[in-house]
Amino acid sequence: MFAAPPVIKTTLVGRVPESFHVHGRQCDRYEGRPIYIEGPALARDGTLYFVDIPGGRIFRMTPDGTISLLVEYDGHPNGLKIHRDGRIFIADYRNGIMFVDPKVGKVEPFLTRLMNEGLHGPNDLTFASNGDIYFTDQGNSDIVRPNGRVVKVGPDGEWTILLENLPSPNGLVLSPDEKFLYVALTRTNNVWKVPLTAPPGIAPNSRVGTTGVFVQMSGGVGPDGMAVDEAGNLAVAHTGMGCVWLFSPLGEPLYRVVSEHGLSVSNMVYGGNDRKTLYITESSSGSILTANMPVSGQGLYAEM
């Protein structure tokens, strides 16, 4: 449909040392993997936080590339974002939505149940400017078991299920004006665009507007984490393809950011002095990559 877009190359800026690799750890989805990193988020001081899913660990990388362990606990942390008060919120596949104060290093629960049942298995989360949290409750959903969900949670803990019956909802991010939510559906290899206000004529009590596919991808495994820049361009990690695609607000592919350190490109966050540096996790090798992007990324919630 489109010609191949220009390629942006990545630079390796950090890799989890072999001393942190763990063998024989039990994890339903990542059995046998000594490391599998995800969920990068940047703090005000330039520290990059990220998770190791099978190891139940949160790591931090200083601007000079030094990686150390923040906390290890009994969980499967997947997505991670930093609240403006400094707390790190975690989408934990096993336990629910958790948080940790990096100064204390203790992981605590924020939301673990909806109604009278546990969560299916949270994957990723994002903040709105008013403090609302949006997260994907992926579980083991796929194209033949479409039971994933997208949930919104207010700062007071009050929750609403926005979308149900989804085939493996994964990464999610708000448009710069927060009128739309983009949701990556890994097992159908596409990204949905969800209006967060239902116009007149939509079914009574509808929580979102008319939702459809924003981009349809192919190959690899499917879309994973996402990020937006100030122009509304959408960066999508294509796990199994070893790249990040940058799409315009109209869905046109603008650039392809290519990893030379593995195909498991899983998530990203904008940072750097000019906010044009994309920090990317390559999960299977435990690598942190950077790419110089054409437009500054959307501001971090932690810096508001």
Secondary structure as UniProt FT lines:
FT   STRAND          7..9
FT   STRAND          11..15
FT   HELIX           18..20
FT   TURN            31..32
FT   STRAND          37..42
FT   TURN            44..45
FT   STRAND          48..52
FT   TURN            53..56
FT   STRAND          57..61
FT   TURN            63..64
FT   STRAND          67..72
FT   STRAND          77..82
FT   TURN            84..85
FT   STRAND          88..92
FT   TURN            93..95
FT   STRAND          96..100
FT   TURN            102..104
FT   STRAND          107..111
FT   STRAND          113..114
FT   TURN            115..116
FT   STRAND          117..118
FT   STRAND          122..127
FT   TURN            129..130
FT   STRAND          133..137
FT   TURN            139..140
FT   STRAND          148..153
FT   TURN            155..156
FT   STRAND          159..166
FT   STRAND          169..174
FT   TURN            176..177
FT   STRAND          180..185
FT   HELIX           186..188
FT   STRAND          190..195
FT   TURN            200..201
FT   TURN            204..205
FT   STRAND          212..216
FT   STRAND          222..229
FT   TURN            230..231
FT   STRAND          234..239
FT   TURN            240..242
FT   STRAND          243..247
FT   TURN            249..250
FT   STRAND          253..258
FT   STRAND          265..271
FT   TURN            273..274
FT   STRAND          277..282
FT   TURN            283..286
FT   STRAND          287..292
FT   HELIX           301..303
//
